[in-house]
Amino acid sequence: MAEQHQIFEVFSDENASGVAYKNKALKRSLINFLDQGGNTTITELSRELNISVPKTTSLVNELIEDGLVKDYGKVDSTGGRRASMYGLVSDACFFVGVDVKRYYINLGLLDFKKQLVTMTEKVPYKLENTQESLNQLLEIIKGFIADLPVDETKVLSIGINLSGRISNTTGYSYSYFHFQEEPLSIIIQREIGIQTFLENDSKAMAYGEFCCGEVHNEKNVLFVNMDYGIGLGILIDGKVYYGKSGFSGEFGHIPFFDNQIICYCGKKGCLETEASGASLIRNFKEKIAQGSTSNALRKNKQIDDITLLDIIHAANHEDMLSIELLADIGEKIGRGLAMLINIFNPELLILGGTLSETGDYLRLPIRSALNKYSLSLVNSDTQLKLSKLGEKAGVMGSCLIARNKILSI
C-alpha cells in the first residue's frame, strides 16, 4: 500500500509545474468523478475528462500504484471485449471527525469511500474557553487516534467542530481557545501531527445531514441545530451558504425578545435567551425552586448539576415538567423558524441537535407555531423533518469536510 506522503503528493501542488501540475489536476478530477459517480470504465473516464484513452489509462495506472484506485473486475458489455471497472480504494486513507459539544465529544473515522468505520460517542468533556479545556480536547483526540483500528499514518486530516464564530478558511476560532495569534487549527495540527481543519458545529452538522441524512433531491434546505444555543446551516441551490466571512447562520442571535436576559454573545433579547437548551435549563431550575418536581432529579442529582441530557431523558420518560417546558421553547423556536421560512421559502426544514432527541415533544409545538406564524402558501411548500443522523451528523460533517479540504488542495 502507498505511503502517506505518496498519497499527499496527489493532492498537493507543491513543487509541481508544467506537465506534472496538469497531471495532478487531471488525477484529482478523475478521483472526484469516481467519488461522485462510483466505479466506472476507462472509456467513460476518458469521455468525462475529455482526454485520450491512453492518457486516461496512464493516469489510472499511476493512481493504482498510489493505492488510491483499484480494478474491480470486468463488466458485461453489449459487444466486444468486456471492460474493467475502476473505483476508489476504501482503506487507501482515512479522515477523523471531532464534534465538540458542551459536555461531551463525539469522534469518528471515515474511509476514502465515505463510510464511517468507527465512532465513539459522548466522551465526557466540558467545553470552556480555557487552556485546560483545550489540553483535554487534545488528549481525547490523541487517545482516539491511538486506539484506531487502522495505521495512524493513513489518517490524512482531522476536522474539528466548535460552536461560535469559526473561520473555516483561516482556521481561526473567535469564540473558544483564541489565546494566541496563530490560527487554532495550526496549533492543534502542530500538537497532533495531522493536518487539521476547523468548522462551526452547526454548519458541519448541516453538511453531514445534507450529504448523508434526510436530504435527497432538495436544493434549498435549512438545518436547525438545537442545543445549548441555536445554530443554522443553510443550503441554497445545492450549496452550503457561508456568507462573506463564513459566519452565516447565527439564527440564535436575532434580537427576538424585549427582555433583559444577557445572551452568551453579550447582547440582550437574543432568540437563544428564551428558546434554547440554555434557557430550558434556566426555566427548569426556576420551576424547581418554585416547588415543581421532576424525575430529572433522580439518583440524588443536584439541581446545579442538571444538564440538557438529563431533561431530555426525563421528557422521553414522560416527565410532565420537562414536556411542558419543551412545548414552551418549541413554540418560540417555531416563531423564529416561521420568519426564516417566510424569507427563504425552503423545500425542507430539518430539526437537529441534542434537543431534537425529544422527538414530537418539540416537533409538534414547532409545527403548530409554523402554521400560526408563517405565510400559509410558503409554509405548505416546506417539509418539516427530524434529523436522520442524530449524534452522527456532526461527526459525518466534520469527517467529510476534512476529506473535502484534502481533495481540493
Phi, psi and chi 1 to 4 in degrees:
 res  aa     phi    psi   chi1   chi2   chi3   chi4
   1 MET       -  145.2 -176.7   57.3   68.0      -
   2 ALA   -63.5  146.0      -      -      -      -
   3 GLU   -74.2  161.5  -59.4 -113.7  -14.7      -
   4 GLN   -57.7  -42.9 -175.4 -169.0   46.5      -
   5 HIS   -64.7  -30.5   67.6   84.9      -      -
   6 GLN   -66.1  -41.7  -72.2  176.6  -86.7      -
   7 ILE   -67.1  -43.3  -66.1  173.4      -      -
   8 PHE   -58.1  -35.6  -96.9  128.6      -      -
   9 GLU   -55.6  -38.3  -83.6  -67.8  -54.9      -
  10 VAL   -63.4  -34.1  176.9      -      -      -
  11 PHE   -99.9   10.6  -57.0  116.3      -      -
  12 SER  -122.7  139.2  170.3      -      -      -
  13 ASP  -100.8    8.9  -71.3  -30.3      -      -
  14 GLU   -63.0  138.2  -74.3 -174.7   22.4      -
  15 ASN    57.9   23.2  -55.4  -42.2      -      -
  16 ALA  -114.5  135.0      -      -      -      -
  17 SER  -153.5  164.6   60.0      -      -      -
  18 GLY    59.3 -129.8      -      -      -      -
  19 VAL   -64.0  -40.0  174.3      -      -      -
  20 ALA   -61.2  -41.6      -      -      -      -
  21 TYR   -64.6  -44.7  177.3   84.4      -      -
  22 LYS   -63.4  -41.1 -174.5  177.5  179.8 -179.2
  23 ASN   -63.5  -40.2  -77.3  -15.5      -      -
  24 LYS   -64.2  -40.9  -76.2 -172.8  177.9 -177.0
  25 ALA   -63.1  -41.3      -      -      -      -
  26 LEU   -66.5  -39.0  -74.3  171.1      -      -
  27 LYS   -61.7  -42.3  -76.9 -177.5 -178.5 -179.6
  28 ARG   -67.1  -36.2  -69.4 -158.3  -69.8  -90.5
  29 SER   -64.5  -40.1  -64.9      -      -      -
  30 LEU   -63.4  -45.9 -167.5  152.5      -      -
  31 ILE   -61.3  -43.4  -73.7  169.9      -      -
  32 ASN   -63.9  -36.0  -76.9  -36.7      -      -
  33 PHE   -66.2  -44.9 -178.3   71.2      -      -
  34 LEU   -64.8  -33.9  -67.3  174.2      -      -
  35 ASP   -64.1  -42.7 -172.7   31.7      -      -
  36 GLN   -80.5  -41.0  -62.4  -62.7  -41.2      -
  37 GLY  -104.8   -7.0      -      -      -      -
  38 GLY    82.6 -167.1      -      -      -      -
  39 ASN   -61.3  143.0  -63.4   -3.9      -      -
  40 THR  -154.4  178.3 -169.8      -      -      -
  41 THR   -99.1  166.5   63.1      -      -      -
  42 ILE   -59.6  -42.5  -67.0  -76.3      -      -
  43 THR   -59.9  -44.2  -56.7      -      -      -
  44 GLU   -67.4  -39.9  -71.9  170.6  -18.3      -
  45 LEU   -63.3  -42.5  -75.5  168.3      -      -
  46 SER   -60.3  -43.4  170.8      -      -      -
  47 ARG   -66.2  -42.4 -171.7 -175.8  -54.5  122.4
  48 GLU   -66.7  -41.8  177.8   65.1   24.7      -
  49 LEU   -86.8   -8.2  -60.8  179.5      -      -
  50 ASN    58.8   44.3 -164.3   27.3      -      -
  51 ILE  -131.4  166.6   55.2  176.8      -      -
  52 SER   -67.5  157.9   69.4      -      -      -
  53 VAL   -62.0  -44.2  167.6      -      -      -
  54 PRO   -59.8  -40.8  -26.1   35.8      -      -
  55 LYS   -65.9  -42.8  179.1   64.3  173.9  177.5
  56 THR   -61.7  -42.8  -55.0      -      -      -
  57 THR   -60.2  -43.2  -57.0      -      -      -
  58 SER   -62.1  -44.1  173.9      -      -      -
  59 LEU   -64.8  -42.6  -68.2  171.0      -      -
  60 VAL   -63.2  -42.5  167.4      -      -      -
  61 ASN   -62.5  -38.1  -74.4  -25.1      -      -
  62 GLU   -66.1  -39.7  -73.5  179.8   27.0      -
  63 LEU   -68.0  -30.3  -73.6  170.1      -      -
  64 ILE   -66.9  -42.2  -71.0  172.9      -      -
  65 GLU   -63.4  -35.2  -70.9  178.8   17.4      -
  66 ASP   -71.5  -14.0  -68.0  -28.7      -      -
  67 GLY    85.6   11.5      -      -      -      -
  68 LEU   -95.1  -24.3  -68.7  165.6      -      -
  69 VAL  -130.1  150.6  169.7      -      -      -
  70 LYS  -141.5  160.8   69.1 -179.8  -77.1 -170.7
  71 ASP   -86.5  117.1 -177.5  -16.8      -      -
  72 TYR   -95.0   12.4  -79.7   90.1      -      -
  73 GLY   103.2  178.8      -      -      -      -
  74 LYS   -81.7  153.3  -54.5  -69.5 -175.4 -179.0
  75 VAL  -119.6  144.6   62.8      -      -      -
  76 ASP   -62.9  140.8  -68.8  -28.8      -      -
  77 SER  -126.5  163.3   64.6      -      -      -
  78 THR   -76.5  -15.6   53.4      -      -      -
  79 GLY  -176.3  157.5      -      -      -      -
  80 GLY    77.0 -164.6      -      -      -      -
  81 ARG   -70.8  143.4  -67.8  170.2   56.8 -172.5
  82 ARG   -74.0  135.6  -66.7 -166.5  -56.5  160.1
  83 ALA   -90.7  149.8      -      -      -      -
  84 SER   -80.8  147.0  -72.2      -      -      -
  85 MET  -101.3  130.2  -63.7  -70.1  -76.8      -
  86 TYR  -115.0  143.0  -64.8   90.6      -      -
  87 GLY  -153.8  174.7      -      -      -      -
  88 LEU   -71.9  154.9  -58.5 -179.2      -      -
  89 VAL   -98.0  120.2  178.4      -      -      -
  90 SER   -54.6  -48.4  -63.7      -      -      -
  91 ASP   -95.9   21.5   62.4   -5.6      -      -
  92 ALA   -64.6  -40.4      -      -      -      -
  93 CYS  -160.0  167.5   50.1      -      -      -
  94 PHE  -138.9  165.0  -61.7   87.6      -      -
  95 PHE  -139.9  135.6  -49.8   87.7      -      -
  96 VAL  -102.3  136.4  167.7      -      -      -
  97 GLY  -116.9  135.3      -      -      -      -
  98 VAL  -127.1  113.6 -177.6      -      -      -
  99 ASP  -107.1  106.7 -170.6   29.5      -      -
 100 VAL   -92.4  116.5 -177.6      -      -      -
 101 LYS   -99.3  179.8  -54.9  -70.5 -169.9 -176.3
 102 ARG   -66.5  -38.8 -174.7   73.5   65.0   91.7
 103 TYR  -125.3    7.9  -71.7  105.3      -      -
 104 TYR  -163.0  170.7   60.8   89.4      -      -
 105 ILE  -130.2  137.7  -63.2  175.4      -      -
 106 ASN  -107.8  137.5  -64.8  -32.6      -      -
 107 LEU  -132.1  146.1  -53.8   98.8      -      -
 108 GLY  -147.2  162.7      -      -      -      -
 109 LEU  -123.5  126.3 -179.2   74.6      -      -
 110 LEU  -111.9  138.9 -165.0   77.0      -      -
 111 ASP   -90.4 -180.0   69.1   20.4      -      -
 112 PHE   -65.8  -24.6 -166.2   39.0      -      -
 113 LYS   -96.8   21.2  -66.9 -176.2   77.8  170.2
 114 LYS    66.0   31.6  -63.0 -174.9  -75.4 -166.5
 115 GLN  -102.3  135.1  -63.2  -60.4  -49.7      -
 116 LEU   -75.4  114.6 -162.6   60.3      -      -
 117 VAL   -80.8  -45.9  177.3      -      -      -
 118 THR  -152.4  154.3 -175.3      -      -      -
 119 MET  -147.3  136.7  178.7  172.4  170.2      -
 120 THR  -115.3  121.1  -59.9      -      -      -
 121 GLU  -104.3  146.0  -69.6 -171.5   43.2      -
 122 LYS    54.8   49.8  -64.1 -178.3  178.7  174.2
 123 VAL   -71.1  123.0  178.0      -      -      -
 124 PRO   -56.2  134.3  -25.5   35.1      -      -
 125 TYR  -167.9  148.2  172.9   74.7      -      -
 126 LYS  -122.0  114.2 -171.5  171.6 -176.8 -179.0
 127 LEU   -78.9  113.6  177.0   59.2      -      -
 128 GLU  -137.4  154.6  -63.7  176.0  -36.5      -
 129 ASN   -84.6   64.1 -168.1   30.5      -      -
 130 THR  -133.8  158.9   64.1      -      -      -
 131 GLN   -64.1  -35.3 -174.9   64.7   50.1      -
 132 GLU   -62.8  -41.3  -69.7   73.4   22.6      -
 133 SER   -66.8  -39.0 -176.3      -      -      -
 134 LEU   -64.7  -42.6  174.0   58.0      -      -
 135 ASN   -61.0  -40.8  -68.2  -16.9      -      -
 136 GLN   -65.8  -40.0 -173.1 -173.6   -0.2      -
 137 LEU   -59.0  -45.4  170.7   61.5      -      -
 138 LEU   -60.9  -41.9  -68.9  168.7      -      -
 139 GLU   -65.4  -38.0  -70.5  -52.6  -49.9      -
 140 ILE   -65.8  -42.4  -71.1  170.8      -      -
 141 ILE   -65.1  -45.0  -64.4  171.6      -      -
 142 LYS   -59.9  -42.9  -71.9  177.4 -177.5  176.8
 143 GLY   -63.7  -40.6      -      -      -      -
 144 PHE   -63.2  -45.5  176.5   76.4      -      -
 145 ILE   -65.7  -38.9  -68.3  171.7      -      -
 146 ALA   -63.9  -28.9      -      -      -      -
 147 ASP   -95.6    6.1  -68.4  -22.5      -      -
 148 LEU   -65.8  148.9  -73.4  176.6      -      -
 149 PRO   -81.9   12.5   30.0  -34.3      -      -
 150 VAL  -128.7  163.5  -58.2      -      -      -
 151 ASP   -64.6  126.2 -172.4  -20.6      -      -
 152 GLU   -57.7  -29.7 -175.9  179.6  -34.2      -
 153 THR   -68.3  -14.5   61.5      -      -      -
 154 LYS   -86.0   -6.4  -74.6 -170.1  174.7 -175.6
 155 VAL   -81.8  111.0  177.8      -      -      -
 156 LEU   -84.9  -30.3  -64.5 -165.0      -      -
 157 SER  -160.9  163.1   59.4      -      -      -
 158 ILE  -125.1  135.4  -58.8  171.7      -      -
 159 GLY  -111.0  131.2      -      -      -      -
 160 ILE  -124.2  127.6  -59.4  176.6      -      -
 161 ASN   -98.0  133.2  -52.7  -24.7      -      -
 162 LEU  -133.6  150.3  -75.4  169.5      -      -
 163 SER   -78.1  161.4   60.4      -      -      -
 164 GLY    92.6 -162.2      -      -      -      -
 165 ARG   -81.0  116.1  -96.4   60.4   67.3 -158.2
 166 ILE  -128.0  132.9  -60.8  -72.3      -      -
 167 SER   -98.6  108.5  172.2      -      -      -
 168 ASN   -77.3   -8.1   79.1  -27.1      -      -
 169 THR   -91.8  -36.9   53.9      -      -      -
 170 THR   -98.4  -19.0   65.1      -      -      -
 171 GLY    82.8   13.5      -      -      -      -
 172 TYR   -88.0  141.3  -82.2   99.2      -      -
 173 SER  -111.8  126.3  168.1      -      -      -
 174 TYR  -104.0   -1.1  -62.5   95.2      -      -
 175 SER  -112.3  -33.6  -61.1      -      -      -
 176 TYR  -133.2  142.6  -72.1   96.5      -      -
 177 PHE    61.4   33.8  -48.6  138.7      -      -
 178 HIS   -94.5   63.8   45.8  -73.4      -      -
 179 PHE   -93.2  -23.4  -46.5  128.2      -      -
 180 GLN  -125.0  166.1  -58.5  176.4   39.0      -
 181 GLU   -73.2  -27.5  -69.9 -172.7    9.7      -
 182 GLU   -68.5  151.5  -84.8 -172.5  -53.5      -
 183 PRO   -60.3  143.2  -21.4   32.0      -      -
 184 LEU   -59.4  -36.9  178.3   61.2      -      -
 185 SER   -59.8  -37.7   61.3      -      -      -
 186 ILE   -69.8  -40.6  -63.0  -62.1      -      -
 187 ILE   -61.0  -46.0  -66.3  168.0      -      -
 188 ILE   -67.9  -42.6  -65.3  174.6      -      -
 189 GLN   -59.4  -41.6 -178.9  174.4  -51.2      -
 190 ARG   -65.7  -36.9 -173.3  165.7   54.0 -121.7
 191 GLU   -73.3  -38.1 -176.0   70.0   25.6      -
 192 ILE   -94.9  -29.4  -64.6  177.5      -      -
 193 GLY    88.2   14.8      -      -      -      -
 194 ILE  -131.1  138.6  -61.2  172.0      -      -
 195 GLN   -54.3  131.9 -167.1  153.7    5.7      -
 196 THR  -126.0  139.4  -59.7      -      -      -
 197 PHE  -128.6  144.8  -56.9   98.6      -      -
 198 LEU  -108.4  151.1  -62.9 -172.5      -      -
 199 GLU  -149.3  150.1 -176.9   55.9  -83.1      -
 200 ASN   -64.2  138.8  166.5  -93.0      -      -
 201 ASP   -61.0  -42.1   57.9  -12.1      -      -
 202 SER   -65.9  -39.9  -63.0      -      -      -
 203 LYS   -66.6  -40.0  -72.3 -172.0 -179.2   68.3
 204 ALA   -65.7  -43.4      -      -      -      -
 205 MET   -62.6  -43.1  -68.0  171.2   69.8      -
 206 ALA   -60.7  -43.7      -      -      -      -
 207 TYR   -63.8  -41.8 -171.8   67.9      -      -
 208 GLY   -58.9  -43.5      -      -      -      -
 209 GLU   -69.7  -38.5 -163.4   72.8   41.2      -
 210 PHE   -62.2  -40.0  -65.3  157.4      -      -
 211 CYS   -83.7  -36.8  -65.8      -      -      -
 212 CYS  -130.2    3.7  -52.0      -      -      -
 213 GLY  -113.5 -122.3      -      -      -      -
 214 GLU   -79.7  -12.7  -79.2  -66.6   -7.3      -
 215 VAL   -83.2  127.2  178.0      -      -      -
 216 HIS  -116.7  -81.6  -57.7  -69.5      -      -
 217 ASN  -106.9    0.8  -61.8  -45.8      -      -
 218 GLU   -69.8  140.2  -63.7   87.3   -3.1      -
 219 LYS  -108.0  -20.0  -61.8  -66.7 -175.8 -176.8
 220 ASN  -125.2  104.9  -59.7  -69.6      -      -
 221 VAL  -136.9  143.4 -176.6      -      -      -
 222 LEU  -115.2  133.3  -60.7  178.0      -      -
 223 PHE  -116.8  122.9  174.4   92.3      -      -
 224 VAL  -105.5  120.7 -172.2      -      -      -
 225 ASN   -94.4  104.7  176.5   19.7      -      -
 226 MET  -102.4  100.5  -55.9  178.0  -63.9      -
 227 ASP  -133.2 -139.6 -152.2  -77.1      -      -
 228 TYR   -63.4  -33.3  -79.1   84.9      -      -
 229 GLY  -114.9 -172.9      -      -      -      -
 230 ILE  -126.3  117.4  -58.3  -71.5      -      -
 231 GLY  -118.9  169.3      -      -      -      -
 232 LEU  -142.2  134.0 -178.5   71.0      -      -
 233 GLY  -111.5  136.0      -      -      -      -
 234 ILE  -121.8  126.2  -54.8  165.8      -      -
 235 LEU  -113.0  116.4 -169.8   74.0      -      -
 236 ILE  -120.4  123.6  -62.8  178.5      -      -
 237 ASP    51.6   39.3 -162.6   23.4      -      -
 238 GLY    81.8    3.9      -      -      -      -
 239 LYS  -124.7  141.3  -63.8  178.9 -179.1  177.9
 240 VAL   -66.7  129.8  177.2      -      -      -
 241 TYR   -94.9  121.9  178.1   74.3      -      -
 242 TYR  -103.4  -27.7  -83.6   88.9      -      -
 243 GLY    84.6  172.9      -      -      -      -
 244 LYS   -58.8  -46.5 -178.2  180.0 -176.8  -61.0
 245 SER  -100.8    0.0  -53.8      -      -      -
 246 GLY    88.0   11.5      -      -      -      -
 247 PHE  -108.1   21.6  -56.4  141.1      -      -
 248 SER   -63.4  162.2   68.4      -      -      -
 249 GLY    87.5   14.8      -      -      -      -
 250 GLU   -80.1   59.7  -69.3  -65.4  -13.4      -
 251 PHE   -58.5  -39.3  174.2   50.4      -      -
 252 GLY   -67.2  -12.7      -      -      -      -
 253 HIS  -108.0   21.1  -61.6  -66.4      -      -
 254 ILE   -72.5  130.1  -64.6  173.0      -      -
 255 PRO   -73.2   83.0   25.3  -32.2      -      -
 256 PHE   -89.6  -29.0 -146.5   77.9      -      -
 257 PHE  -118.5  149.7  -59.6  104.0      -      -
 258 ASP   -97.3   74.8 -176.3   17.1      -      -
 259 ASN  -130.8  175.3   62.9   35.0      -      -
 260 GLN  -107.1   17.4  -64.2  -58.4  -53.8      -
 261 ILE   -80.0  124.4  -56.4  171.2      -      -
 262 ILE   -82.8  124.1  -61.6  176.0      -      -
 263 CYS   -77.3  166.7  179.9      -      -      -
 264 TYR   -59.6  -28.8  177.3   78.9      -      -
 265 CYS   -77.3   -9.9   72.4      -      -      -
 266 GLY   102.2  -10.6      -      -      -      -
 267 LYS   -98.8  169.9  -65.1 -180.0  171.8   58.7
 268 LYS  -107.5  151.6  -63.9  177.4 -178.7  177.5
 269 GLY    80.4    6.2      -      -      -      -
 270 CYS   -60.5  153.8  -68.6      -      -      -
 271 LEU   -52.2  -39.4 -179.4   65.4      -      -
 272 GLU   -60.0  -26.1  -77.3 -171.7   11.2      -
 273 THR   -66.2  -22.5   61.5      -      -      -
 274 GLU  -130.1   -2.7  -64.7 -169.6   30.4      -
 275 ALA  -140.0   59.9      -      -      -      -
 276 SER  -154.9  174.1   64.9      -      -      -
 277 GLY   -62.4  -36.8      -      -      -      -
 278 ALA   -63.3  -42.1      -      -      -      -
 279 SER   -69.7  -32.9   65.8      -      -      -
 280 LEU   -61.6  -44.4  176.2   63.4      -      -
 281 ILE   -65.8  -42.1  -70.1  174.8      -      -
 282 ARG   -61.6  -45.2 -173.6 -173.9   67.6 -115.4
 283 ASN   -64.8  -36.6  -65.7  -21.8      -      -
 284 PHE   -61.7  -47.0 -179.3   88.2      -      -
 285 LYS   -63.2  -38.4  -69.6  179.2  177.2  179.4
 286 GLU   -64.4  -42.0  -71.9  174.1   -2.1      -
 287 LYS   -65.7  -40.6  -71.8  -69.5 -173.6 -179.3
 288 ILE   -63.4  -40.9  -65.4  -63.2      -      -
 289 ALA   -63.7  -28.2      -      -      -      -
 290 GLN   -85.7   -1.7  -67.5  166.2    9.1      -
 291 GLY   113.2   -2.2      -      -      -      -
 292 SER   -69.7  159.4  -64.1      -      -      -
 293 THR  -121.8  157.0   58.6      -      -      -
 294 SER  -157.7  143.6  168.0      -      -      -
 295 ASN   -79.1    2.0   63.0   30.6      -      -
 296 ALA   -67.0  -22.6      -      -      -      -
 297 LEU   -92.3   42.8  -66.3  169.6      -      -
 298 ARG   -79.6  164.3   64.0 -165.2 -173.5  -74.5
 299 LYS    50.9   43.3  -63.1  179.0 -178.6  176.7
 300 ASN    60.0   27.6  -62.0  -42.2      -      -
 301 LYS   -65.5  130.4 -174.7   96.8  176.6 -176.4
 302 GLN   -84.0  145.6  -61.7  -59.4  -53.0      -
 303 ILE   -58.5  -35.7 -173.2   66.1      -      -
 304 ASP   -71.2  -15.8  -70.9  -21.7      -      -
 305 ASP   -97.9    3.0  -62.9  -32.6      -      -
 306 ILE   -64.9  133.9  -76.9  -69.4      -      -
 307 THR  -118.3  172.7   68.4      -      -      -
 308 LEU   -60.3  -40.3 -150.9   46.0      -      -
 309 LEU   -62.9  -33.7  -68.4  179.2      -      -
 310 ASP   -63.6  -44.6  -66.0  -39.5      -      -
 311 ILE   -69.5  -39.1  -62.3  176.0      -      -
 312 ILE   -62.8  -44.4  -69.3  169.2      -      -
 313 HIS   -60.5  -42.4 -178.1  -87.2      -      -
 314 ALA   -64.7  -44.7      -      -      -      -
 315 ALA   -60.6  -42.7      -      -      -      -
 316 ASN   -71.7   -6.3  -71.6  -26.6      -      -
 317 HIS  -115.4   32.8  -73.5   77.9      -      -
 318 GLU    62.7   34.9  -58.4 -178.3   -5.9      -
 319 ASP   -78.5  117.4  177.9   66.2      -      -
 320 MET   -65.1  -39.6  -72.0  -47.9  -60.8      -
 321 LEU   -61.8  -47.2  175.2   60.7      -      -
 322 SER   -62.7  -41.1  -59.7      -      -      -
 323 ILE   -64.9  -42.9  -68.9  169.5      -      -
 324 GLU   -64.4  -41.0  -71.5  168.8    6.7      -
 325 LEU   -67.7  -36.8  -67.6  173.8      -      -
 326 LEU   -64.6  -40.3  -79.8  166.8      -      -
 327 ALA   -61.5  -38.6      -      -      -      -
 328 ASP   -66.7  -47.9  179.3   59.8      -      -
 329 ILE   -73.2  -27.8   69.9  164.1      -      -
 330 GLY   -62.0  -40.5      -      -      -      -
 331 GLU   -64.0  -39.3 -165.6  -89.2  -16.4      -
 332 LYS   -72.5  -40.1  -68.5  171.7  179.6  173.4
 333 ILE   -61.3  -41.7  -67.9  172.5      -      -
 334 GLY   -60.3  -39.0      -      -      -      -
 335 ARG   -62.1  -42.5  -76.9 -179.9   62.6 -171.2
 336 GLY   -64.5  -42.0      -      -      -      -
 337 LEU   -68.6  -31.1  -67.9  175.8      -      -
 338 ALA   -59.8  -39.2      -      -      -      -
 339 MET   -63.0  -42.7  178.7 -174.9   66.8      -
 340 LEU   -65.2  -39.4  -67.6 -177.3      -      -
 341 ILE   -62.8  -41.5  -76.3  179.2      -      -
 342 ASN   -63.1  -33.2  -71.4  -16.1      -      -
 343 ILE   -80.1  -48.2  -66.6  170.7      -      -
 344 PHE   -94.3  -24.9  -74.1  100.6      -      -
 345 ASN    49.6   55.5 -173.4   21.1      -      -
 346 PRO   -76.2  158.7   31.8  -36.3      -      -
 347 GLU   -75.8  -32.4  -61.1  161.1   78.4      -
 348 LEU  -145.0  136.3  174.2   62.2      -      -
 349 LEU  -120.4  119.9  175.1   60.3      -      -
 350 ILE  -108.2  128.8  -56.9  173.0      -      -
 351 LEU   -95.6  116.4  -55.5  177.1      -      -
 352 GLY  -131.2 -171.9      -      -      -      -
 353 GLY    88.6  174.3      -      -      -      -
 354 THR   -56.3  -41.6  -51.7      -      -      -
 355 LEU   -66.0  -22.4  -79.0  173.1      -      -
 356 SER   -68.4  -14.4   69.5      -      -      -
 357 GLU   -68.0   -8.9  -65.6  176.8   14.5      -
 358 THR   -83.6   -3.4   56.8      -      -      -
 359 GLY    60.0 -128.8      -      -      -      -
 360 ASP   -66.4  -21.5  -78.5  -10.2      -      -
 361 TYR   -59.8  -27.5  -70.4  132.7      -      -
 362 LEU  -106.7  -37.2 -162.0   62.6      -      -
 363 ARG   -62.7  -42.4 -172.7 -175.6   68.2   84.2
 364 LEU   -66.7  -46.1  -67.6  178.6      -      -
 365 PRO   -64.3  -31.6   14.0  -25.7      -      -
 366 ILE   -66.2  -45.5  -72.8  175.7      -      -
 367 ARG   -59.6  -43.3  175.8   83.2  -90.2  177.2
 368 SER   -61.0  -43.7  176.5      -      -      -
 369 ALA   -66.9  -37.2      -      -      -      -
 370 LEU   -61.4  -43.6  -69.8  177.2      -      -
 371 ASN   -63.8  -34.2  -67.3  -22.0      -      -
 372 LYS   -79.3  -40.0 -175.6  176.2  179.6  179.6
 373 TYR  -106.9  -16.1  -64.4  109.4      -      -
 374 SER   -97.1  160.1   64.0      -      -      -
 375 LEU   -66.1  130.8  -63.1  171.1      -      -
 376 SER   -61.6  -38.0   58.0      -      -      -
 377 LEU   -64.3  -36.4  -82.4  174.2      -      -
 378 VAL   -76.5  -45.1 -179.1      -      -      -
 379 ASN   -60.8  -38.7  178.8   21.2      -      -
 380 SER   -67.6  -18.5   62.0      -      -      -
 381 ASP   -90.8   -3.3  -84.2  -14.6      -      -
 382 THR  -107.8  122.7  -59.0      -      -      -
 383 GLN   -79.8  145.0  -57.7  175.5   70.6      -
 384 LEU  -118.1  120.0  179.0   67.8      -      -
 385 LYS  -134.7  154.0  -66.5 -175.9  177.8 -179.4
 386 LEU   -84.8  150.8  -68.6  171.1      -      -
 387 SER   -54.2  134.4  166.5      -      -      -
 388 LYS   -80.4  -33.6 -179.9  179.8  178.1 -179.7
 389 LEU   -84.9  -25.5  -63.9 -178.9      -      -
 390 GLY    58.2 -126.2      -      -      -      -
 391 GLU   -63.1  -21.0  -71.3  -73.7  -11.4      -
 392 LYS   -77.3  -17.0  -74.1 -175.6  179.5  178.7
 393 ALA   -57.3  -49.2      -      -      -      -
 394 GLY   -66.5  -40.2      -      -      -      -
 395 VAL   -66.2  -46.1  166.1      -      -      -
 396 MET   -61.2  -43.2  -76.3  -60.6  -61.1      -
 397 GLY   -61.6  -46.0      -      -      -      -
 398 SER   -68.5  -37.3   55.8      -      -      -
 399 CYS   -62.9  -47.1  -76.4      -      -      -
 400 LEU   -65.8  -38.2  -72.4  167.3      -      -
 401 ILE   -66.1  -41.7  -71.5  166.2      -      -
 402 ALA   -61.5  -39.4      -      -      -      -
 403 ARG   -66.8  -47.5 -177.5 -179.0 -177.5  -83.6
 404 ASN   -60.4  -39.8  -69.3  -10.2      -      -
 405 LYS   -61.3  -42.4  -68.9  -80.5 -169.2  179.4
 406 ILE   -67.1  -44.9  -70.5  -67.1      -      -
 407 LEU   -66.4  -23.9  -96.0   62.6      -      -
 408 SER   -99.1   -0.8   64.3      -      -      -
 409 ILE   -61.6      -  -71.1  173.9      -      -
